Amino acid sequence: MLIISNNHVINNPQLLTINTIAFAPNGGWVILDGVNGYSTSNNFPPDALSKLTTLNKQGATINTIAFTPNGEWVIVYNGYEYYNSSTFPPDALSKLATINQQKLPINSIAFAPNGGWVIIYNKGKNTYYSTNIPQTLQDEITNLSKQGTFSLINVAFTSNDGFVVLYQDQITTDTTKVINSYVPAGEINAINTLGGL
């Protein structure tokens, strides 16, 4: 069943699985669900919405979407392929091209308010690229990667330089765990209740 209403394309509402929630700097938002379903606000960037619509019609798997602090965007689909806005940061674009050439799946892309970014890829291998992210976040990612028993899932930044790291224990397959800095306890409780994204 395909439901289309305003900017909502939900392929099977009974099997709704939220994969990504992203916010644009203008307050626009998108929720990616299932293989290629999505729901957006009315003020979602039209060029990004056009790409989501194209990918949905092509039957592509839409993996994630991310926005820079100045409103540039990237949509990752079919694991490692991507569309990006015309002035997307060249350093992040270069790393995406490298991952694309290696055909490795991209888990997560996140941009900090200062323009720093992190790309987590090659699920289960804890491989990532980052630049200009808080040292505490760099340390957390490095520690999880060195332990070898945790799988990095996602990183998100708050507007006050806080961050959230979602990861999963590969040995016990416990539900998603959260490391956070400067994120209100209520939001972390909600993430833990949902089991992460």
C-alpha positions, 0 to 999 in steps of 0.5 A: 500500500502506498499512501501519499498526502502532502509531503508524506510517502509511506509505503506500508503504514503497518510496518513503519520503521523510522530510520532517520529524523533530520532537521534543516536549519530553517526548521524544516524536517524529514522522517525517513521510514522503511526502505524509501518512505518519507514524511517532510514539513512544508518548509523542507528544502524543495531540491532535497524533496525532489531528490527524495521523490525521485529515489522513492519512485525509482525504488531506491533504498533511502538510508539517511539524510543530513543538513549542514548548519547553513542548510546544505544537504546530502541524501545517502541511498542504496548504501553508499550512493549519494545526492548532495546540494550544490555547495555541500562542504568539499571536505565531507564530499571528498570523504563520501566519494572515497566511501562510494568508490569502496562501496561501503555502507554509510550508517550516519552523517552528522554536522555540528553547529560549528560546521564540523562533521562525522561520517560513520560507515562500514556497519559493524566495523566502527570506521569513520571520518571526522573533522572539527568535532568536540574532543570528548566526542572524538574520545568516545568514538575512539574508545568504542572503536578500540573495544571492538565489541560495540557497533556505532550506529549514529551520532547527532549534535545539539544546537548547544554543542552537545552530542548523542552517540548511539551504539549497540553491543555486538556480543549481547545484542543489547538494545541501543545504548546512548552516550551523551553530552549536554542533552536534556535527560528527558530526550535521552530517556525518550531515545532509550525508550524507543531503543534508538533509531 
